[in-house]
Amino acid sequence: MSDLPALVVALPILGSVAVLLAGLVRPRTGWPITVLAAVGQVVAVGALATRAFGDDPVRYVVGGFTAPFGIELVVDGLSASMALLVAVVSVGVLAYARTAGPRSNPFYATYLLLVAGLTGMSITGDVFNMYVFLEITGLTAYALVASGEGGRSALAALKYLLVGTVGASLFLLGIGYAYIATGTLNMADLSAQLAEVGYTDPLVQAAFGLLVVGLFVKVAVFPVHTWQPTAYAGAPDSVSAFISALVSTVAAYALIRIVFTVFTVDFLAANGFAQTLLAAAAVVSIVAGSVLAVTQTEIKRMLAYSSVSQFGLVLAAIAVANGTALTGAAIHLVGHGIMKGGLFLTSGLVATETGARTVDGYEGLAERLPAGAGAFGVLALAMVGVPPAVGFVGKWYVALGAVEAEAWPLAVVIFASTLLTLAYFARIVERMYFREAPAADANVEPAGAERGTRTAVATDGTGQPSDETGSSPTGDALAGARVSLGMRATVVAAAVLAIVLGVAAFQYGQLLEPTIERLLS
């Protein structure tokens, strides 16, 4: 039996410990150690993924205890995709954060713990173990959001903590109900036991409702999304990119796993209210998220509300509950992680270079920062669903699945989501390419600055200025000097990857067929 499943969870934890110990001897040693651990994570997860796409998933029982009594790790095509997404995005954000910051050892140690939590959520085969990793993910995400300078980051982290704790508590309560009904926590065994108890049993129905609503909070489904815009906008740019790309994405994956691996499509067939709940949440999130995104003037808040809308498509796929839609959900999750993370990184690059953090501040950006405008434009059009980008393929599969299921109202909303997404991204593209740059930037905020905070980009995460002279750089001229090759390369790579993934998405869908068939069997 391969130890790779355990290694991909243990490696970032060991890296986190190493970063903390190194920091006791010499400050600011965290970045190279974190990069080493993150690259090792990519290699280990990549090796594991080559074994996971097939007829049988890779299984590992922690401590050698026989399932269902031991903690089981299960890696199939879908879970391997999530773990690989986490590993790749973590390396990309590190390349960006080398200059953008924060750069303290505690920051990097927390960063690696978040990687461990997300990876554990992706590959666990035990619902209580999923809760443990969900809590690790939540606690580390709260800390990273608070790593920005000033009160805005602290307030955002507090709000995230309060709302996230409610979601985690509901999820844990749902696990308790499921355990009372079945006496087991292993996902595969739990699925069999729930069927024996009966899908219409009130205890089973209550367990489903609590688990799903708890994950709704973590995914940021409307109207329990309120933590997300504040957290994304208040966090440092590197952190915003990391959590926007991965935290809600992995939570949405967990929702797919709970619905189809634990409760199965038979539960949905026996309880029409469950599909109605999922479909209604999908429609409301798609529409409300888009409308709220259109009304925003700050770029990061607009991107946050965009995520509320985009995850509505994943809920729609779960509600449709057929192979085509679930394939689309998987593609959309991977694509969204790359596209949204890239958009947040690009917005940070633009802010660092020009000081612009609002929609109007992007006027004439193509002249001032061609690479940043180009990357943002490509990623924005990919989010809209313009082929051949990955955003198109995911939406196409989900919409086709809705048509196959004859869920016509849902299909109409899914198709309309393209126009809704265009409504808030088109205004930015228009400003970047079809308006002249402002004559003077006197009214633009200093680069890297958040409202009511000190410069998050220009600090090392400890509150000390990060430039060699010890001064705190302000103004656009100094901001431009702080943009590194790694920052530029990361945002360009994200834009290129969004196109490459779109070209390869149909082949990826075929690789997922055995996994999707098992989910629906």
C-alpha positions in Angstrom: 0.0 0.0 0.0 1.4 3.4 -1.0 2.1 6.0 1.7 1.6 8.9 -0.8 -1.9 9.9 0.5 -0.5 10.3 4.0 2.6 12.1 2.7 0.7 14.8 0.9 -1.1 15.7 4.1 2.0 15.4 6.4 4.5 17.2 4.1 3.0 20.8 4.5 2.5 20.2 8.2 6.2 19.2 8.6 7.1 22.2 6.4 5.1 24.5 8.7 7.0 23.2 11.8 10.3 23.7 10.0 9.4 27.3 9.1 8.6 28.1 12.8 11.8 26.5 14.1 13.9 28.2 11.5 12.3 31.5 12.5 13.6 31.1 16.1 17.1 31.0 14.8 17.0 33.5 11.9 14.0 35.7 10.9 12.7 35.8 7.3 13.9 32.3 6.4 10.3 31.2 5.8 10.0 31.8 2.1 12.7 29.3 0.8 11.6 26.6 3.2 7.9 27.1 2.2 8.8 27.0 -1.5 10.7 23.8 -1.0 7.7 22.2 0.8 5.3 23.5 -1.8 7.3 22.2 -4.7 7.6 18.9 -3.0 3.9 18.9 -2.5 3.3 19.4 -6.2 5.6 16.5 -7.0 4.0 14.2 -4.4 0.4 15.1 -5.4 1.3 14.8 -9.1 2.6 11.2 -8.5 -0.5 10.4 -6.5 -2.8 11.8 -9.3 -1.2 9.5 -11.9 -2.5 6.5 -9.9 -5.9 8.0 -9.0 -7.4 8.4 -12.5 -8.7 5.0 -13.1 -11.3 2.4 -12.3 -10.3 2.1 -8.7 -9.3 4.9 -6.3 -6.2 4.9 -4.2 -7.0 4.0 -0.6 -4.9 4.4 2.6 -6.0 3.6 6.2 -4.1 5.7 8.8 -2.3 3.6 11.4 -3.2 0.3 9.6 -6.6 0.0 11.2 -9.2 -1.7 9.0 -11.9 0.5 7.5 -14.5 1.6 8.5 -13.0 1.8 12.0 -9.8 3.5 10.9 -9.4 6.9 9.3 -9.4 6.3 5.6 -7.9 8.5 2.8 -9.4 8.0 -0.6 -8.0 9.5 -3.8 -9.9 9.3 -7.0 -9.9 11.5 -10.1 -11.9 14.3 -8.5 -10.1 14.4 -5.1 -6.7 14.2 -6.9 -7.8 17.2 -9.0 -8.5 19.3 -5.9 -5.3 18.3 -4.2 -3.3 19.1 -7.3 -5.1 22.4 -7.7 -4.2 23.3 -4.1 -0.5 22.4 -4.6 -0.1 24.3 -7.9 -1.9 27.5 -6.7 0.1 27.5 -3.5 3.3 27.6 -5.5 2.0 30.3 -7.8 0.9 32.6 -4.9 4.3 32.1 -3.2 6.1 33.4 -6.3 3.9 36.5 -6.1 4.2 36.9 -2.3 8.0 36.9 -2.4 7.9 40.6 -3.2 4.2 41.5 -2.4 4.3 40.0 1.1 3.5 39.3 3.8 6.9 37.7 4.4 7.2 36.8 8.1 7.9 33.2 9.2 4.6 32.9 11.1 2.8 33.9 7.9 4.5 31.1 5.9 3.9 28.6 8.7 0.2 29.4 8.7 0.2 29.3 4.9 1.5 25.7 4.9 -1.0 24.7 7.5 -3.8 26.0 5.2 -2.4 23.9 2.4 -2.5 20.9 4.7 -6.1 21.5 5.7 -7.2 21.9 2.1 -5.4 18.8 1.0 -6.8 16.8 3.8 -10.4 17.9 3.0 -9.8 16.9 -0.6 -8.7 13.3 0.1 -10.3 12.2 3.3 -12.8 9.4 3.3 -14.1 10.1 6.8 -16.7 12.7 7.6 -15.3 13.6 11.0 -11.9 13.8 9.6 -13.3 16.2 7.0 -14.6 18.4 9.8 -11.1 18.4 11.4 -9.5 19.6 8.2 -12.4 22.0 7.7 -11.5 23.6 11.0 -7.8 23.7 10.2 -8.7 25.4 7.0 -10.9 27.9 8.7 -8.6 28.8 11.5 -5.6 29.3 9.3 -7.7 31.3 6.7 -8.9 33.6 9.5 -5.3 34.2 10.6 -4.1 34.9 7.1 -6.9 37.4 6.5 -5.8 39.2 9.7 -2.2 39.3 8.6 -2.8 42.6 6.8 -1.9 45.8 8.4 -4.6 48.0 10.1 -8.1 47.6 11.4 -9.7 46.6 8.1 -8.0 43.2 8.0 -8.7 42.5 11.7 -12.4 43.4 11.3 -12.6 41.2 8.1 -11.0 38.3 10.0 -13.3 38.7 12.9 -16.4 38.6 10.7 -15.0 35.6 8.8 -14.4 33.9 12.1 -17.9 34.5 13.5 -19.7 33.4 10.3 -17.3 30.5 9.6 -17.7 29.2 13.1 -21.5 29.0 12.6 -21.0 27.0 9.4 -18.5 24.6 11.0 -20.8 24.1 14.0 -23.8 23.2 11.7 -21.5 20.8 9.8 -20.4 19.1 13.1 -24.0 18.9 14.3 -25.0 17.2 11.0 -22.2 14.7 11.5 -23.5 14.0 15.0 -27.0 13.3 13.6 -25.6 11.0 10.9 -23.6 9.1 13.5 -26.5 8.7 15.8 -28.5 7.2 12.9 -25.8 4.9 11.7 -23.0 4.5 14.2 -20.2 5.1 11.7 -18.2 8.0 10.2 -16.5 6.4 7.2 -18.1 7.8 4.1 -18.6 4.6 2.2 -19.9 2.7 5.2 -22.1 5.7 6.2 -23.6 5.7 2.7 -24.6 2.0 3.1 -25.9 2.5 6.6 -28.0 5.6 5.7 -29.7 3.5 3.0 -30.6 0.9 5.6 -32.0 3.4 8.0 -34.1 5.0 5.2 -33.7 8.2 3.3 -37.0 9.5 4.6 -36.1 9.0 8.2 -36.2 12.4 10.0 -32.8 11.9 11.5 -31.2 11.3 8.1 -33.0 14.3 6.6 -31.9 16.5 9.5 -28.3 15.3 9.0 -28.4 16.2 5.3 -29.8 19.6 6.0 -27.3 20.5 8.6 -24.3 19.2 6.6 -25.4 21.0 3.4 -26.2 24.4 5.1 -23.0 24.2 7.0 -21.1 23.9 3.8 -23.2 26.6 2.2 -21.6 29.0 4.7 -18.1 27.8 3.7 -18.8 28.0 0.0 -20.4 31.5 0.5 -23.8 30.7 -1.0 -26.2 33.6 -1.0 -27.5 34.7 1.6 -24.9 33.2 3.9 -22.1 34.8 1.9 -21.6 37.9 4.0 -18.1 37.0 5.2 -16.6 36.6 1.8 -16.6 40.2 0.3 -15.3 41.6 3.6 -12.6 38.9 3.9 -11.4 39.1 0.3 -11.3 42.9 0.3 -9.7 43.3 3.7 -6.9 40.7 3.3 -3.5 41.4 1.7 -3.5 40.8 -2.0 -1.6 37.5 -1.8 -4.0 36.1 0.8 -7.0 37.3 -1.2 -5.8 35.4 -4.2 -5.0 32.2 -2.2 -8.2 31.9 -0.3 -10.4 33.0 -3.2 -8.9 30.4 -5.4 -9.0 27.5 -2.9 -11.1 27.8 0.3 -14.6 28.0 -1.2 -13.5 25.8 -4.1 -12.5 22.9 -1.8 -15.6 23.5 0.3 -17.7 23.1 -2.8 -15.9 19.9 -3.6 -16.7 18.7 -0.1 -20.4 19.5 -0.8 -20.3 17.3 -3.9 -18.7 14.5 -1.8 -21.2 14.8 1.0 -24.2 14.8 -1.4 -23.1 12.0 -3.7 -20.7 9.8 -1.8 -22.5 9.9 1.6 -26.2 10.5 0.8 -26.2 9.4 -2.9 -28.5 10.3 -5.8 -31.1 7.9 -4.2 -31.5 10.3 -1.3 -32.2 13.1 -3.8 -34.7 11.0 -5.6 -36.5 10.1 -2.3 -36.5 13.7 -1.0 -37.6 16.2 -3.6 -37.1 19.1 -1.1 -33.3 18.4 -1.2 -33.0 19.1 -5.0 -35.4 22.0 -4.7 -33.2 23.5 -1.9 -30.0 23.1 -4.1 -31.7 24.5 -7.2 -33.1 27.5 -5.4 -29.8 28.3 -3.8 -28.1 28.0 -7.2 -30.5 30.4 -8.9 -30.4 32.9 -6.1 -26.6 32.8 -5.9 -26.1 33.2 -9.6 -28.5 36.2 -9.9 -27.8 38.0 -6.6 -24.1 37.5 -6.8 -24.0 39.0 -10.3 -26.3 41.9 -9.4 -24.2 42.8 -6.3 -21.0 42.5 -8.4 -22.3 45.1 -10.9 -23.0 47.5 -8.1 -19.4 47.4 -6.6 -16.8 50.1 -7.3 -13.9 48.4 -5.5 -12.3 45.7 -7.7 -11.7 43.1 -4.9 -15.3 43.3 -3.6 -16.6 42.9 -7.2 -14.5 39.8 -7.6 -15.7 38.5 -4.3 -19.4 38.8 -5.3 -18.5 37.2 -8.6 -17.4 34.1 -6.7 -20.9 34.0 -5.1 -22.4 33.9 -8.5 -19.8 31.4 -10.0 -20.3 28.9 -7.2 -24.0 29.0 -7.9 -23.2 27.1 -11.1 -21.6 24.3 -9.0 -24.8 24.1 -6.9 -26.8 24.0 -10.2 -24.8 21.0 -11.3 -25.4 19.2 -7.9 -29.1 19.9 -8.2 -29.2 18.4 -11.7 -27.3 15.4 -10.5 -26.3 13.7 -13.7 -22.9 12.8 -15.1 -22.7 15.7 -17.6 -23.5 18.4 -15.0 -21.1 16.9 -12.4 -18.3 16.8 -15.0 -19.0 20.5 -15.7 -18.9 21.2 -11.9 -15.4 19.5 -11.6 -14.1 21.4 -14.6 -15.6 24.7 -13.3 -14.0 24.2 -9.8 -10.6 23.7 -11.3 -11.0 26.6 -13.8 -12.5 28.9 -11.2 -9.5 28.3 -8.9 -7.1 29.4 -11.6 -9.1 32.2 -13.0 -10.2 33.8 -9.8 -6.8 33.5 -8.1 -5.3 35.0 -11.2 -7.7 37.9 -11.2 -7.0 38.7 -7.5 -3.2 38.5 -8.2 -3.6 40.8 -11.2 -5.6 43.3 -9.3 -2.9 43.4 -6.7 -0.3 43.8 -9.4 -2.2 46.7 -10.8 -2.7 48.3 -7.4 1.0 48.0 -6.7 2.1 49.5 -10.0 -0.6 52.2 -10.4 -2.4 52.6 -7.1 -5.8 51.7 -8.7 -8.2 49.7 -6.7 -11.5 50.8 -8.1 -13.3 50.3 -11.4 -12.8 53.9 -12.5 -9.1 53.6 -11.6 -8.7 51.1 -14.4 -9.3 53.8 -17.1 -6.5 53.7 -19.7 -4.8 50.8 -17.9 -3.8 49.2 -21.3 -1.5 52.2 -21.9 -0.1 52.3 -18.4 0.4 48.6 -17.7 -0.1 46.5 -20.8 0.8 43.2 -19.2 -1.6 43.7 -16.3 -4.4 44.8 -18.5 -3.9 41.9 -20.9 -3.8 39.3 -18.1 -6.9 40.8 -16.4 -8.7 41.0 -19.8 -8.0 37.4 -20.7 -9.0 36.1 -17.2 -12.2 38.2 -17.2 -13.3 36.9 -20.6 -12.4 33.4 -19.4 -14.8 33.9 -16.4 -17.5 35.1 -18.8 -17.1 31.9 -20.7 -15.6 32.9 -23.9 -14.1 29.9 -25.7 -11.5 28.4 -25.8 -11.0 29.3 -22.1 -11.8 26.9 -19.3 -14.7 29.0 -18.1 -16.6 28.1 -21.3 -16.2 24.4 -21.0 -17.4 24.1 -17.4 -20.5 26.2 -18.1 -21.2 24.3 -21.2 -21.2 20.9 -19.4 -23.4 22.2 -16.6 -25.9 23.8 -19.0 -25.9 20.7 -21.2 -26.6 18.6 -18.1 -29.5 20.8 -17.1 -30.9 20.4 -20.7 -30.5 16.6 -20.5 -32.4 16.6 -17.2 -35.1 18.9 -18.7 -34.5 21.3 -15.8 -35.5 24.2 -18.1 -35.7 27.1 -15.6 -32.3 26.1 -14.2 -30.9 25.8 -17.8 -32.2 29.3 -18.6 -30.5 30.8 -15.5 -27.2 29.0 -16.3 -27.2 30.4 -19.9 -28.1 33.8 -18.5 -25.2 33.7 -16.1 -22.9 34.3 -19.1 -24.6 37.7 -19.7 -24.7 38.4 -16.0 -21.0 37.8 -15.7 -20.4 39.9 -18.8 -22.3 42.8 -17.2 -19.7 43.4 -14.5 -16.5 42.4 -16.4 -17.3 44.3 -19.6 -17.3 47.6 -17.9 -13.7 47.0 -16.7 -12.4 45.8 -20.1 -14.1 48.9 -21.6 -12.3 51.2 -19.2 -8.9 49.5 -19.7 -8.9 49.6 -23.5 -11.4 52.2 -24.7 -10.8 55.1 -22.3 -7.8 57.4 -21.9 -5.7 57.3 -18.8 -6.4 60.0 -16.3 -4.2 63.1 -16.7 -3.0 63.0 -13.1 -3.0 60.3 -10.4 -3.2 62.7 -7.5 -6.5 61.3 -6.4 -5.5 57.6 -6.6 -4.8 55.9 -3.4 -1.1 55.1 -2.7 -0.2 51.7 -4.2 -0.9 48.7 -2.1 -3.1 50.6 0.3 -6.5 49.5 1.5 -9.0 51.9 2.8 -8.3 52.6 6.4 -5.1 50.5 6.5 -1.5 50.9 6.0 0.1 49.4 2.9 -0.4 45.6 3.0 1.7 45.0 -0.1 4.7 46.9 1.2 5.0 45.3 4.6 6.5 42.0 5.7 3.4 40.9 7.7 4.9 42.0 11.0 4.1 45.7 10.7 7.6 46.7 9.7 8.4 48.4 6.4 9.8 45.9 4.0 12.1 48.0 1.9 15.8 48.1 2.6 15.9 51.7 3.7 13.3 51.1 6.3 10.9 53.7 4.9 7.3 53.0 4.0 7.0 53.5 0.3 4.1 55.6 -0.9 3.0 57.0 -4.2 2.8 55.5 -7.7 6.5 56.0 -8.6 7.8 54.0 -5.7 5.0 51.4 -6.1 6.1 50.6 -9.6 9.6 49.8 -8.3 8.1 47.1 -6.1 6.7 45.0 -8.9 8.9 42.0 -9.4 9.4 39.6 -12.3 7.8 36.9 -10.2 4.6 38.9 -9.7 4.3 39.6 -13.5 5.1 36.0 -14.4 2.5 34.7 -12.0 -0.4 36.7 -13.4 0.6 36.0 -17.0 0.9 32.3 -16.2 -2.6 32.3 -14.7 -4.0 33.8 -17.9 -2.1 31.3 -20.1 -3.2 28.4 -17.9 -6.9 29.5 -18.2 -6.6 29.0 -22.0 -4.6 25.8 -21.8 -7.0 24.2 -19.4 -9.9 25.2 -21.7 -8.2 23.4 -24.6 -7.6 20.3 -22.5 -10.8 20.4 -20.5 -12.7 17.9 -22.7 -10.0 15.3 -22.4 -10.0 16.0 -18.6 -13.7 15.3 -18.6 -13.1 12.0 -20.2 -10.5 11.1 -17.6 -13.1 11.9 -14.9 -15.8 9.5 -16.3 -14.9 6.6 -13.9 -15.0 8.9 -10.9 -18.3 10.5 -11.9 -19.9 7.1 -12.6 -18.9 5.9 -9.1 -20.4 9.1 -7.6 -23.7 8.4 -9.3 -23.8 4.7 -8.8 
